[in-house]
């Protein structure tokens, strides 16, 4: 099976752009979220803007995916790996929605909720929630941030395993095509 997936079915260019754009934004936001107090002070407005962008792009990606099925995994992929991949992707999709929503809730559940400025271009109003929901959002956002980091590491490790150890070309399905 070595190299077979590279010449087999691939993701569409739109799916590839969604994947890598959202991936870059998620990694950047994890770094900002985890390091904003120590190494990256003053970056929370950027963190919020990126989070809202991830939310919007993920919603668009889900709508796109409803009409465009991903390429099937090669038949040689074992059932356990197939199930694991589907579960991991489902959890990542869920977190790409829930993480921005809990962050938005965290900022919305304050004594005086303020809109979020999206990269200084326009304001996104706070959610109509109370302080208790804001506190829940805060706790959930912190915990789920660590879960997201763990899932991203697992996802990257699995992709690198396919590329370097199994050499099955699976990673190439999500790569940009040379023109």
C-alpha positions in Angstrom: 0.0 0.0 0.0 3.0 2.3 0.2 2.3 5.6 -1.6 -1.1 4.3 -2.8 -3.2 7.1 -1.2 -1.0 9.8 -2.8 -2.3 8.8 -6.2 -5.8 7.7 -5.0 -8.7 9.9 -3.9 -7.9 13.2 -2.4 -9.7 15.9 -0.5 -11.0 18.8 -2.6 -9.0 22.0 -2.7 -11.8 23.8 -0.7 -11.6 21.1 2.0 -7.8 21.4 2.0 -7.9 25.2 2.4 -10.5 24.9 5.2 -8.3 22.2 7.0 -5.0 24.1 6.9 -6.5 27.5 7.6 -8.5 26.3 10.6 -5.5 24.2 11.8 -3.2 27.2 11.7 -5.7 29.3 13.6 -6.4 26.6 16.2 -2.6 26.2 16.9 -2.1 29.9 17.1 -5.0 30.3 19.5 -3.9 27.4 21.7 -0.5 29.1 22.0 -2.1 32.5 22.8 -4.6 31.0 25.2 -1.9 29.0 27.1 0.8 31.7 27.0 -1.1 35.0 27.2 -0.3 35.7 30.8 3.4 34.8 30.8 4.8 35.3 27.3 2.1 37.0 25.2 0.5 39.7 27.3 -2.1 41.9 25.6 -3.0 39.2 23.0 -6.5 38.3 24.3 -8.3 40.6 21.8 -6.5 38.7 19.0 -7.3 35.4 20.7 -11.0 36.3 20.7 -11.0 37.4 17.1 -9.2 34.2 16.0 -11.7 32.2 18.1 -14.7 33.8 16.4 -13.0 33.2 13.0 -12.5 29.5 13.8 -16.2 29.3 14.8 -17.3 30.8 11.5 -14.9 28.8 9.3 -15.9 25.6 11.1 -19.6 26.3 10.5 -18.8 26.9 6.8 -16.6 23.8 6.7 -19.4 21.7 8.1 -21.9 23.1 5.5 -19.3 22.4 2.8 -18.7 18.8 4.1 -22.5 18.1 4.0 -22.4 18.4 0.3 -18.9 17.0 -0.4 -18.0 13.7 1.1 -14.4 13.1 2.1 -12.4 10.5 0.1 -12.8 7.0 1.6 -10.0 5.6 3.6 -8.1 2.9 1.8 -9.5 -0.6 2.4 -6.2 -1.6 4.0 -6.8 0.7 7.0 -7.7 -1.5 9.9 -11.1 -1.2 11.5 -9.6 0.1 14.8 -7.7 2.8 13.0 -10.7 3.8 10.9 -12.9 4.0 14.1 -10.2 6.0 15.9 -9.8 8.4 13.0 -13.6 9.0 12.8 -13.9 9.5 16.6 -10.9 11.9 16.7 -12.3 14.0 13.8 -15.7 14.1 15.4 -14.2 15.4 18.7 -12.1 18.0 16.9 -15.1 19.3 15.0 -17.1 19.4 18.3 -14.3 21.3 20.0 -13.9 23.8 17.0 -17.5 24.8 17.8 -17.6 24.4 21.6 -14.3 26.2 22.3 -15.2 29.5 20.7 -18.7 29.3 22.2 -17.4 28.8 25.7 -14.9 31.6 25.2 -17.7 33.8 23.9 -19.9 32.8 26.9 -17.0 33.6 29.3 -16.8 37.2 28.0 -20.6 37.5 27.8 -21.4 36.5 31.4 -19.6 39.4 33.1 -21.2 42.1 35.2 -20.9 44.4 32.3 -20.8 42.3 29.1 -18.9 44.0 26.3 -18.9 43.2 22.6 -15.9 41.6 21.0 -14.1 43.7 18.4 -13.4 41.3 15.5 -9.9 42.4 14.4 -11.0 46.0 14.9 -13.4 45.8 11.9 -16.7 45.4 13.7 -18.2 44.4 17.0 -19.7 41.0 17.8 -22.3 41.5 20.5 -22.2 39.4 23.8 -24.4 36.4 24.1 -27.6 37.0 26.2 -26.5 34.9 29.2 -26.1 35.4 32.9 -23.1 35.3 35.2 -23.5 31.6 36.0 -23.3 30.7 32.4 -20.3 32.9 32.0 -18.5 31.2 34.9 -19.3 27.8 33.4 -18.0 29.0 30.1 -14.8 30.1 31.8 -14.2 26.7 33.4 -15.2 24.7 30.3 -13.0 26.9 28.1 -9.9 26.2 30.2 -10.5 22.5 30.5 -11.4 22.0 26.9 -8.3 24.0 25.8 -6.2 21.3 27.2 -8.3 18.6 25.6 -8.0 20.4 22.3 -4.2 20.5 22.7 -4.1 16.8 23.4 -6.3 16.0 20.4 -4.2 18.2 18.1 -1.1 16.4 19.2 -2.7 13.0 18.7 -3.9 14.1 15.2 -0.5 15.4 14.2 1.2 12.3 15.6 -1.1 10.0 13.6 -0.5 12.0 10.4 3.2 11.8 10.9 3.0 8.0 11.6 1.2 7.5 8.3 3.8 9.6 6.5 7.0 8.5 8.0 6.4 5.0 9.5 3.7 3.5 7.3 4.6 5.5 4.2 1.1 4.9 2.9 0.5 8.3 1.3 -2.5 9.0 3.5 -1.2 12.5 4.5 -0.8 13.5 0.9 -4.6 13.4 0.5 -4.7 16.6 2.5 -1.7 18.3 0.9 -1.9 21.1 -1.6 -1.4 20.1 -5.2 1.5 21.4 -7.2 0.3 23.3 -10.3 
